[in-house]
Each structure stands twice: as C-alpha cells, then as structure tokens.
C-alpha cells in the first residue's frame, strides 16, 4: 500500500509541476502567445489535476485536512469578487474564471499536502526552484545574444513580455532557492551517521541532498547574475525583503545567535544605524535611477486612491482601466494637475500597486479579506516554521506593492502555491499528531466532485462570452489562432476583410484590449464608423488608452457628429495631457467646423508645447497644421 501511496504522490507532484511550469509556455501559433498560451496551458493542466484528484483522494483517504481560517478567507474573497463583477456585467470576465481556478488550485494543494506528506512538498518546491533557474539562464542567453527577447526595447525578458514581471519572478524564487540551498547544505553537513553505512547506501544518502544543494545554488547564482541587468528596483527590494524574512526567524530561534547578539549589542546598534543610513541613501539612488518612472507611479497611486473613494464597492474584475481613466481625466479637467503630473501621466493598464488595484476592482471589503488572508498565511508560515515559502511569499507581496504581478498568470499561481506551502504541516510533527478541527470527509469529496461540475456549468452559462471558457476550449483556442492570421490582414491594410474575421472572434476575445483596438480600427478604416464606436465603448470599460477616444472622435467626425467628436478629443487631452496628437485632432476638427479661434489655440499648443518624446510624427503634425494655418 505504501508503494501505491508513493506512486500516487509522484503523479500528483508531476501534475502540480505542470501547473507551476505554466511560466515557461510561449505559443508561436496564437496571437499574444506569451499571455494566451500560458492561460490555455494552465486551464488544461488544472483539468488534468481535477481528473486525477478523485482517484488520488481514494488512495490517500486516511489523511485528514485541518480547517484553517485562510480557507474561509480565500473562499470569501473569491465569492465577493465574483459577485462584484457580476453586479457590473452579466457575463463572467476572464479574471473571474482565473480567480475560481486559482482558488481551486489552493484547495487541491491543501488537500494533498495534508498529513506528513513531504514528498509532494519537496518535489514541488524543487520544481519552483527550477522555474527560477531556467528563467535566469533564459535571461542570460537573451542578454548575450544567444536567443531573442520578447520585447524589441529590452534584451532580457525570459518567457515574459517585458523585464518587469520577469525580474519579479526571479525575485520571488530567489529567497526560496537560497533557503533551500542553506537547509540542504546543513542537513548534508550534519549527516555523520552516513559514514557507518555501506558504500552504496552512503553514496545515495549524500548524493540526493548534495544534488539538491547544487541545484539551488546554481539557481541563486544565475539569479544574482541576471537580476541587476533587468533594472527593476521593485524586484531588488523584494528579493532583499524575502531573504530578511527567512533569515530573521532562523536567527532568533538559534540560541548561539541570541548569545552573540547580547555580547555585541553596542556593535549591532552601530551597525544597524549605519545600515539604516545606507538604506536611505540607496533608496534615494533608486529613485533617481529612474526618476520619471518613480514619479509616474506615485502619481498613478494618487489617482488610484481617488478612484477608490469614488467606487468603494468596486468596479468589477478587469474594469480597472475604465474607472481609473475617468478619474484621471476628471482630475486634469478640474485644473488641479501640476506641471510635473502632466509630464508623467500615462494611460496605464495597471495601478502598479496590486493592493490599490484589488481595492478598485473588487471593493474595500474584499480587499480587507485579501489582506487578512495574506497576514494569516504568513503568520501560519512562521508558526509552522515554513520560513522558506513564507519568505518567498513576502518577496511577492513586496513586489506587488510596486508592480502588477497579479495581472500576470504565473504570479497568481505562485501566490496560491506559496500560500498553500505556508499552511502545510511542519517538520516537527510526530506520527501521533492529529489535525485540529479536521474537515469532515464528505466536505472534501463534495469539493472534489463539485468543482469540475461547477466549471462546466459556469463555462456553459458564460459561453461563448468568456474569453477562456473551458466548455468551449477548442473554440477559444481556434479564435486565438485565427486572430494571429487576421492580424496579418489588418497589417496589410485589408481592413474590410480583417473586420469580417474579427467579428467571428469577438465573442471569445472581448476581454482583450489589444484585440478590441485592432477590431475597432479595422471597422473605422473600412468606414463602418457606428460599429467601430460600439467596439470602442466596450474597450473603454477595461482600458484608459487615449487612442480609444481619438479613434472614436475621428469616427464621430466622419459621421458629422462634431460635438461628440470634440468631447472625445477633449477626453483624450485630459486623460494624458502630455500628448500632442489629441490637440492636433482638435485643431483639424475646429478648422473643418470653421471655429478659427479654437483652431488657432490648438495649433499653438501643437507648435509650441515640447513633446514628451520627439519623433517624426510630431514634425509631420506640425507641418500639416502650419499648412492649414497658411491656407486659412
């Protein structure tokens, strides 16, 4: 029976690894394959895990799962976020589907990490380290030109679309790999009993731990080599914070460390003061390293806080862009914006602070539940002495305060994975220990059976309006594949043909802002202005890109709806004041409608206002307006 248990654990570990290895997936066949390929892989691997979960539970039926407050909190967060989203739209957004699957993955891990099951814990932990090692080596190969990156402006992106999330992933894995390496090393060092074993047994008892140590050290070394090249300040702070979180508890529980601290108390105080000063100087240097970027994020957080005040009950998952854009446009329209704020403002896709974005999308109450879940999970990790996953989770949470990891699928998986490891039983648990407040067995079975059924029901209820509906998995996959081919038509200027193709893909891709913009442009350029505006209105719910308003304004202008066109162009101006293109469109509109004074005002702005980035497009706009001024 033990052999069957081991085979079951190995198969479960492999299936969990397939979920973790979602980070590596890059599809060449799908449009936006860096993102969509990962989603399809994740959902497919979760289906496989769900199928094997029932026979695995039968094999492991003796093991009990203890109830934890975190289990209730994650269920409440999931339910509240989904209900908030459904309040704002009748369809189930892709983010809701992802949240449901991530919650299920958490409970699968909780069920199969129950008891003293260290095999799954160790194998999956090593798999997580491997993701960091592979990504680091991938980045090094990109840096030195052995393979191409996935962004034309940056050399190192790994399997991500830019260096931001790439470096965040490395920062999350770094403390995990370092902690594993140190623990494995000390275990190897302490295995003196191995000397009394026969040669073969001695080799095996030492080879496995040392191999683990070497693997983890390779991951640590590779990350140290590539992380500075990614130039992400948030990831540097996250990696340091995670390592400190692991090191401090280990130091406090070590009696020798306590005695040493008492002996050299004065030296420690002086060192701490010097370290604080050095940290302050380093933080100033990090700010000056990318001053505009740091100022831009500070301004984004300011507008995000105002958005929360306007929408305390949330705007629905995936609708951050629309609500944020309205708040930013209203702020600049009121005349409250400072000159530096106008300079750094952008039509951002994310809040660059996941806590603010969760609060905007889900609402204040789900946000409080999320914070409670994170705090309880970390405290449980410390209490159970699962310091390594807790440290990695701290890294991820620090990074989330300055970036957008929860908008990138692999980080959602990592958050759930690390949270479940924090809740796993500790090493010092004895065979006689029984879980406190164990779940009744029927509750586990209800989950194992009900989750796959609920996915089918939810998918069919939202089908085909859910971007990654499991019920229409093949149709969704085909839509993404066809979109890639349609992009070629769009790029060749065959806009009417492209619009026809886009219309068939729309039901499956209406959560994708890039698709919506391309579809709207094709409709506009094929003179289907009314239909184009319908697609743009959908896009404006999920994005604050000023180009959406520019295209809608041009559509209205072509339909002789001059007042609506003016409103669209003004909204684009207020949304991102540092851009000249909306002023250029306003100047042309006023020339067309005979409003000479307004046309002169807008022309002067385009001619005299320094652009944020000099380009040939700016020069062409200025030349055209000079010709219009001379002509009139």
N, C-alpha and C positions, 0 to 999 in steps of 0.2 A: 504493500500500500504506500509506503514511503517513496518508492520509486515512481509510482503514479503521481504522487504529490509533486515530486521534483520535476517530472516531465510537464505537468500542468503549470507549475511556476515558470519554467523556462519558456513555454509557449506564451503565457501571459506577458512575461518580460519582453519577448520579441514583439508582441502586438503593441505594448506600450511604447517600445522603442520606435515602431513605425510612426506613432503619433509624434514623438519627440523629433524624429528626423524630418518632419514637415518643413523645418527650417531650410533644408537643402534643396527643396524642389524648385526647379526653374523650368517652365514649359516653353519650348520653342514653337509649339503648334498653336498656342492660344494667344489672343490679344491680351496685353498686360499680363503676360505669363508669369512674371515674377510674383504677382499677387494672386491671380486667379488659380494658377497651378497649385499653389500651397493650399488654397481653400478646398479644391477638389480632392487633393491627397488626404487632407485632414478628415473630411467627411467620409471618404471611402474607408480610411483606417479605423474611424470610430464605428462604422457599420460592422467591420470585421471583429472589432473588440466586443461589440454588443452580441454578435452571434456566438462567440466563444465564451462569453461571460456566464451563460446559464450552465453549460456542462462543467465549467471550471468551478462554479459555486457548488455544484453537486459533489464534485470530488473533494472540495475544501469545506464541506458542510459543518465540520466540527468547530471551526474557528468562528469566533463571535466578534462583532464590531461594536465598540462602545459609542454611545451617543456623546457628541461634543457640541458645545454652543455654536461653534463655527459652522456645523452642518445646518443648523436652523438659520443662521445669519445669511449664508450663501443662497439658501432657498428663498428667503425673504427678499434679498436683493434682486435675484433673478425674476421673481414674480412681480415685484413692484416696478422694475424697469420695463418689463414686457407690457404690463398694464398701462404704464405711462405712454409707451409708444403707440399702443392700440387706441388710446384716447385721442391721439393726434392723427392717426391714419387707420383705415380699415384693413390695410394689408400688413403682412408681417415682414418688417425690414430684415435684411441680411444680418444686421448686427444682433437682432433678437434671436435668430436661428443660431448664430455663433455663441451667444450667451447661454442658450439652452444646452448646446452640445458641450460647452466648457464646464457647465455645472454637472452634467452627467459624467464627464471625464473625472471630475473631482471625486464623485461618489464611487466610481469604479476603482480609483486608486485607494480610497478609504477602505473599501470592502476587501481588496486583495492585498493590502499592506497590513491587515489586521493580524493580531497574534504576534508571534516571534518570527515573522516571515522576513528574514534578512536577505534571502536570495534575490527576490524581486527588487528590494531596496538597493542592494549593491549593484546588480546588473543595470538597473535603470539609472542609478547615479553615475556609473561609468559611461553609460550612453550619453548622458548630459555633458559630461566632460569631453567626450569625443566630438560632440557638436561644436564646442569651443575650439578644440584642436583643429578640426577640419576647416572651420571658418577662418581661423587665424592663418593657416597655411594657404588657404584660398586667397586671402587678402595679400599675403606676401608675394604670391605668384602674380597677382594683379599689379602690385607695386613695382615689381621688377620686370614687367612686360611679358611674362610667360603666358598670360591669359588676359582677356579684355575684361574691363569692369562693366557694370550695368548702368553706368551714367556717364555721359560724354564729358562732364565737367570734373569728375573725380576719378582718381586712379584706384582707390580701394573701396569696394562696396560688398565684397563677399557674395552671398546669394541674395542680398537685399538691393533695394533700388537707390540708396544713397548711403553715405558714411554714417549718418546719424543713428539709425536703428542698428546698423552693423556694429558700430563701436559699443552701443548699448548692450547688444547680445554678448560681446566679449567681456564687458564689464560685469555682467551678471554671472557668467560662467567662471570668471577669474577667482573670486573667493572660494567658490565651490571646489575648483580644481586644486587650489592651494591648500585648503583644509584637508581634502582627501590625501594629497601628497604627504603632508606632515603626519597625519594619523597613520597612514600606511607605513611610513618610514619608522615611526616609533614602535609600531607593532612588530615590524621586522627586527628592529634592534633588540626588542625585549623577548624574542623567541629563543632563549638559551636552551630550552628543552630539545630543540631540533638537533642539537649536537649528539644526543644519545640515540637518535633514530637511525634505522638502516639508510644507506646512501640514497636509494631511490626515494624513500619517504622524506628524507631530509631535503632533497632537491625540490620535491613538489611543495613541501611546507613553506619553503622560502621563495621559490620561483614565482608563485602566484602573487604574493604580496609585493615582491620587488617589481614585478611587471606592472602592477597597478601603480606603484610609486613612480616608476619611469614614465608611464603614460601620462600621469597627472603633471609631472614636472615638465614634460615636453609641451603640454597644453599651456602651462604657466609661462614657460619661456617664450613660446610662439606669440602668446597674447601680449607679453611685455614688449616684444619686438615690433608688433604691428599697431598696437593701440595708440601710441603717440602720433603715428602718421595719419590717423583718422581725424585728428584735430577736433575732437569732441570734448569740450570741457566737462559737460554733464557726465560723460562716461568715466572720466578720470576721478571725479568726486565720488561717483557711485562705487567704483572699484575700491577706493580707499575706505569708504564708509562700510562696505561689506566686510572687508578684511578686519577692520577695527571691531566690528560687531562679533566676529568669530573669536578674535584674539583676547578681548577683554574678559569675557566669561571664563575662558580657559585659564587665564592668568589669575583671576580671583579665586577659583576653586583649587589652585595649586598652593599648598602650604609654603613651599620654598619661595614662591613669588611674594607671598604676604610678608614673610620674614625679611626678604630682601628690600621690600618697599619701606618697612619700618626702619631698617638700618640706614637707608639712604634717602630719608624723607626730604631733607633740605635740597639735595641734588635733584630729586624728582620735581620739586616745586619750581626750581630754577629752570629745569629742562622744559617743564610744561609751559611756563611763561614764554620762554624763547620759541617753543613750538607754536604757541598762540600767535605771537608776533609774525613768525614766518608764514603761518597760515593766512593771516590777514594780508600780508604782502602778496602772497601767491594768489589770493582771491582778487586783489586789485589787478595783478598782472593778467589773470584770466579774463577779467572784464575788458581790459584794454586790448587784449589779443584780438577780439572781435567786438569792438565797441558798438557798432551799429546793430549787430546781431543781438547783443545783450540788451540794448535799449529797446529794440523791436519786441523782444519777448516781454520785457517789463510793461511796455505799452499794451501788448496783447492781453496780459494778465489783468491790466486795469479795465479794459473794455469787457473782458470775460466776467469780471466781478460785477460790473454794471448789468450785464446780461442776466446774471443770476438774480439780481434784485428785480428785474423785470419779469422773469419767469421762474419763480421759486418752486413751482410744481413740475418743472422740466418741460422740454420741448419734444421729447421723443428721441430714441437712439438713432443716430445717423443724421439728425437735423441740426447739429451744432452750427454748421456754416451759415445757414439761412438766418438763424436768430442772432448770431454774432455779427453778421454783415449789417443787419438792420440797426443794431446798437451802435456800431462804428460809424455808419453813415449819419445817424441821428446826432452822434457826438460832434462830428465835424460840421454838420449843418447848423448846429447851435452856435458855432463860432468859438467853442471852448478849447479847441485844439491848439496846442503850442506849435511853434515852428519845427522843433525837433520831432514832435509827434507826427506831423505831416510828412516829415522826411523818412521816418522809419516805418510808417504804416504800410501794411500789405493786406491783400485779400487772402488770409491764411486758411488752410484746410483744417488745422488743429489748434488747440489752445496752448500747446507746448507746456501744458501742465495738466496731467490726466485727472487730478482731483477737481480742478475747475471744470474740466470738460464733462466729467461724470455728473457733477452738480448741475450743469446746464442741461444736459440731455436727459438724465434720469430724475432730477429733482433733489431737493435738500434732504428729504427723509431717506431715500435710497443711498444717497451719499454718506449719511451718518452710519447707515447699516454697513456700507462698504468699509469705512474707517474702522468700525467696531470689529469687523471680520479680520482685517489686517492686523490690528492690535492684539486680538485674541490669539490669532495664529502664531504671531511672533512670540508672545508670552508663553504659549504652549511649547513652542520650539525650544525656548530656554529651559522651561520646567522639565521637559523630557530629554534635555541635553542633546537635542538635534541642532547643534550650533551651526553646522555647515549649511544645510538648506536654509536655516533662518538667516544666516549671513548673506547668502545669495539673494534671498528674498528682500533683504534690506537694500542691497545694491539695486535691484529692480525698482523698488519703491522710491529710492533717491533719484534714480534716472527718470522715473515717471513724473517727478516734480518739475523737471526742466525739459521734457521732451514729450513724445507721443507714442510710447511703446504699446499701449493697449489698443491702438488703432492698427497695429501690425500683428497678424495672426500668431506667429511663433512666440511672441511675448505673452499673449493670453495663455497659450499652452504652458509656457514656463511658469507663469504665476500660479496656475492651478497645480502644476506638478510640484513646485516647491512648497506650496501651502499644504498639500497632502503629505509630503515628506516630513514637514514640521509636526504634523499630527500623528505620525507613526509611532509605534511603541518603542521605548528607549532600550538601549543595550543592557541595562542593569535589571531588566525584568526577569523574574525567575519562572520556572515551569509551573509553579503553583499559583502564580498570579492570575486572577480572573479580571476581565474588563469591568469597570464600573459602569452602571446603567447601560447594559448591553441592549442593542436593538432586538426586539422580537424577530424571530426568523422570518415570519411572514412579511415583515416590512421590507427586508432585503429582497425577498422573492417578488413582492409587488413592484419594487423598483426595477429589478432585472427584466421583468416581463412587460411592465407598463411603459418604460422609456422607449423601446423600439416601436411599440404600438402608437405611442403619442407622437413620435416623429413622423410616422406615416400619416396620421390624421392631420397634424399641423401642416405638413407638406402639401397634402391634397387640398386642405382648406385654403392655403395661400397660393396654390398652383394656378396658373404659372407665374404669378406675380412676385414670387420670391426669387431673388437672384440665384440662389444656390439651393433650390428646392430639391430635397432628396427624392421625393416622389417622381420628379421629372429630371433625374440626374443626367441621363443621356441627352435630353433636350437642352438642358442648361449647358452641358459641355459642348454640344454642337453649336449653340448660339455664340459661345466664346470663340470657337474655332472659326465660324463664319465671319465674326466681327473682324478678325485679323485679315481675311480676304477682302472684306468690304472697305477696310482702311486703305487698301491699295487703290480701289476705285475712287475713294474720296481724295487721295493724294494726287491722282491723275486728272482730277478736275471733272470726272464723270459724276456730277452731283445728283442728277435725277436718278440714275441707276443706283447710286450709293444710297439715296434716300429710300428707295424701294426695298433694298436689302435691310437697311437699318430698321424699317418698320416691323419686319418679322422678328427681329432680335430684341426689340424694345421691351416686350413683356418680361424678358429674363434679365435685362441689363439696366433697368430703370433706377437702380441704386448706384450706378457707376457714373460719376460726373464727367469723366473723360468721354464715355460713350454718348452721353446726353448732349455734350457740347458739339461733338462731331456730327451727330444726327441733326441737331438744330442748324448747324452751319450748312449742311447739305441741303436741307429744306429751304433755307434762306437763299442760297445761291442758285437753287432751281426755281426761285420765285414763288415758293409755297410759304408766304410770309405768316399767314394765320396759323398754320400747323407748326411752323417753327416757333412761334411765340408760345404755343401750348407746351411744347417740349422744354422751352426755356423756363417757364413757370415752375415746372417740376424740378428743374435743375436748381432754381433759386431757393428751393426749400432745403437743399442739402449743401449748398455752396455759396460763398460770398465773392466769387471771382467777378471783378468789374466787367470783364469781357462779356459776361452774360447779358448785362444791361446795355452794353454797347451794341451787341448784335440785335437785341430786341428793339433798341432805339432806331437802328437802321431799318429794321423790318417795318416799324410804325411809320417811319419817314417815307418808305417806298409805298405804303398804303395811304399816304397823305394824312396820316393821323399825327399832325405836328405837335400837338400839345402832349400826347403820350410819349412821343419821341423825345421831347425836351425833358420830360420828367425822368425818363430812363437815363439820358446822358448826365443830368444833374445828380442822379443817384450814384452813377459811376464816379463822378467827380468827388462827391462827398465820401464815397467808400474808400478810395485810395487817392488822396489829394495830390500826391507827388507825380502822378502820371499825366502826360500831356495829351494822350490820344482822345480822352473824352472831351477836352477843351477844343481840340481840332474838329471833332464831330459836331460839337455845338456851334462852332464858327461857321461850318458849312451849312448847318441847318438854318442858322439866322440869315445867312446870305440868300438861301433859297426862299425864305419866307419874307425877305425884304426888311428885316429888323437890323438896320445898319449899325446902330449904336451898340447893340449887344454883340453883333458880329465883330466890331472893332475891339471891344473889350476882350473877347475870347481870343482874337487874333494876337493882341498884345501879350496875352498870357503865354501863348504858344511860342511867340518870338523871343520873349524876354526872360521867361522863367527857366532857370537851369534845370535840365532833366536829371533824374537820379542816375541814369546810365546813358551816356552819349552813344548814339547809333545812327546808321544811315537812314533808318525810318524817321527819326526826328528831323533830320535835314530835309528829307522829302516832304514831310508835312509842312515845314516852314516855307519851303519854296512854293508849294501849291497855294498856301494862304497868301503869300506875297503876290502871286499872280491874280488871285481873286480880288485882293485889295486894289491892285492896279487897274484891273478890268472894270471895277465898280466905281 
